[in-house]
Amino acid sequence: MSIPVSNYQLVQLINGSWSVRSLAEGETFHPVVGPVAEAQSLYVEQLDLVRRVTAAGGREFVLWDVGLGAAANTLTVLRALQAIPDHRVRIISFDHTPTPLEFALGNAEPLGYFGGYEGPVRQLLDHGRVEFAHGGGWVDWEFLGGDFPTRLASPSAAALTCPDAILFDAYSPARNPVMWTLPLFRDLRARVDPQRPCAMSTYSRATLLRVTLLLAGWWVGAGSATGEKEETTLAASSLDLVGRPLDATWLGRALRSRSAEPMVDPVYRQAPLSEETRALLMQHPQFR
Ligand SMILES: C[S@@+](CC[C@H](N)C(=O)[O-])C[C@H]1O[C@@H](n2cnc3c(N)ncnc32)[C@H](O)[C@@H]1O
């Protein structure tokens, strides 16, 4: 069953939960297990957020939400953190459009994950920023519009508060190549504070993505299963935050893969590793 509205559509998934579909991109957000289940396993659990925010004590913990979309990831994360005493969480959400969030808020009831956060979301949409008391803690949530790769490459990116964790949820590389290039992940790595380790989770397990992350200076590991995906990807600026680092077996497969060469330009294409990339990959400290 589906109800078409504007550029977005509410779709009911096979497990009965509802999600948002972009008609322009032809992609459904969190398509298999649904918004809450995917956000819980891919971001809350995989990024170990409850433990890390608790360990931060009263220090501000900074989340970058890349691809705010309909805010299922952020709201699921917030709900998981609510009971932590004295938490202080800053969220910076990036998206080139607030339209999916506006659409989702208008369909909050079937989507089912807004409960209690409708007010803050309304304020975020109206003012671009909202601060609110949250259980025993405090949340400061900001929305930054515009093209994310352009923002990250501009000198003003240096003024952004560095992230402790990144929820990376763009459309697929084939549909949205501008969000999966080597320059973008290099720029993202450059925004990490050397004094504060950062982990980043994303749903893709593609060899091309993992090679891109390694070349961009991240440590990279296999992430847990979610929905139809038997593996996802967890990257970090510190090896300690990667539970299952990619190993020599993965490297061997990457060297033989037909789709492993990072995209430098935002044009999707599949290619085996170039000689130069092979050499860089084999020198990565993760494989030494
Ligand atoms: C899969 S959806 C995100 C779903 C969302 N995380 C959620 O929990 O509902 C991908 C989002 O990335 C955004 N996006 C795609 N390309 C972008 C770009 N170049 N700059 C900024 N945002 C972009 C889209 O507008 C879309 O909202």
The ligand as an ORCA input file, in Angstrom:
! r2SCAN-3c Opt
* xyz 0 1
  C      18.581      8.143      2.501
  S      18.137      9.796      2.769
  C      18.482     10.053      4.473
  C      17.505      9.415      5.425
  C      17.636      9.963      6.825
  N      18.962      9.778      7.383
  C      16.589      9.485      7.780
  O      16.933      8.970      8.860
  O      15.408      9.629      7.462
  C      19.484     10.660      2.023
  C      19.445     12.170      2.254
  O      20.656     12.730      1.732
  C      20.363     13.999      1.210
  N      21.403     14.370      0.245
  C      21.666     13.758     -0.931
  N      22.662     14.388     -1.583
  C      23.019     15.445     -0.813
  C      23.980     16.478     -0.965
  N      24.752     16.549     -2.050
  N      24.112     17.384      0.030
  C      23.338     17.321      1.127
  N      22.388     16.354      1.322
  C      22.234     15.434      0.358
  C      19.000     13.826      0.589
  O      18.324     15.069      0.428
  C      18.301     12.874      1.548
  O      17.484     13.545      2.465
*
